[in-house]
Amino acid sequence: MVPSSSMSIATILSVLLIYGQQVSEAQGVVIFDNCFRCICEAASGCNLTSGCDGPVCGPYRITWSYWADGGKLKLDGSPDSEAYPQCVNNPHCAVRTVQGYMDKFAQDCNGDGVINCDDYLRIHRLGGYGCTGPLDAKYEDTFKRCKETLRNLDS
Ligand SMILES: *[C@@H]1O[C@H](CO)[C@@H](O)[C@H](O)[C@H]1NC(C)=O
């Protein structure tokens, strides 16, 4: 069994290189890159080549309806029939989709008085209408370990 701390610094750094310092757009909620990275870790181990698996695609494991709510973004030249899988399998388009989804559904899911990455993780996993529900332990643990690792890298 691979130890849970196996999320490698190399993984994080490679994702950091891909996403840059801060991905958020000018309008809407401001989400910092560490948040995107740790949601990605929780969703798939941030596997950028994970492809589609049943109803979910890409490193963020995004469904068609999430992609639609996130703005139905498409890559240049993508045919309409391929717009969803091609977008959410592309790291940049996937992040913009997550951003679009959060712009739409940002809320204080855990009732702690602030809207931050802990809430975005819940919205990502549980959806915009059910984010107060329980998170599965593995998902939450992976996220927490990622945040801790990045905090240590930052300092
Ligand atoms: C990423 O996902 C693909 C498809 O499921 C899999 O073949 C590959 O081993 C995964 N890579 C890692 C690093 O887990």
PDBQT file of the ligand as one rigid body, heavy atoms in Angstrom, charges set to zero:
ROOT
HETATM    1  C1  LIG A 201      -3.530   8.620 -14.591  1.00  0.00    +0.000 C 
HETATM    2  O1  LIG A 201      -4.711   8.076 -15.080  1.00  0.00    +0.000 OA
HETATM    3  C2  LIG A 201      -4.506   7.136 -16.123  1.00  0.00    +0.000 C 
HETATM    4  C3  LIG A 201      -5.882   6.726 -16.635  1.00  0.00    +0.000 C 
HETATM    5  O2  LIG A 201      -6.664   6.213 -15.598  1.00  0.00    +0.000 OA
HETATM    6  C4  LIG A 201      -3.704   5.981 -15.603  1.00  0.00    +0.000 C 
HETATM    7  O3  LIG A 201      -3.471   5.053 -16.638  1.00  0.00    +0.000 OA
HETATM    8  C5  LIG A 201      -2.391   6.486 -15.050  1.00  0.00    +0.000 C 
HETATM    9  O4  LIG A 201      -1.673   5.433 -14.459  1.00  0.00    +0.000 OA
HETATM   10  C6  LIG A 201      -2.627   7.569 -14.033  1.00  0.00    +0.000 C 
HETATM   11  N1  LIG A 201      -1.361   8.152 -13.642  1.00  0.00    +0.000 N 
HETATM   12  C7  LIG A 201      -1.000   8.230 -12.371  1.00  0.00    +0.000 C 
HETATM   13  C8  LIG A 201       0.294   8.938 -12.117  1.00  0.00    +0.000 C 
HETATM   14  O5  LIG A 201      -1.659   7.774 -11.468  1.00  0.00    +0.000 OA
ENDROOT
TORSDOF 0
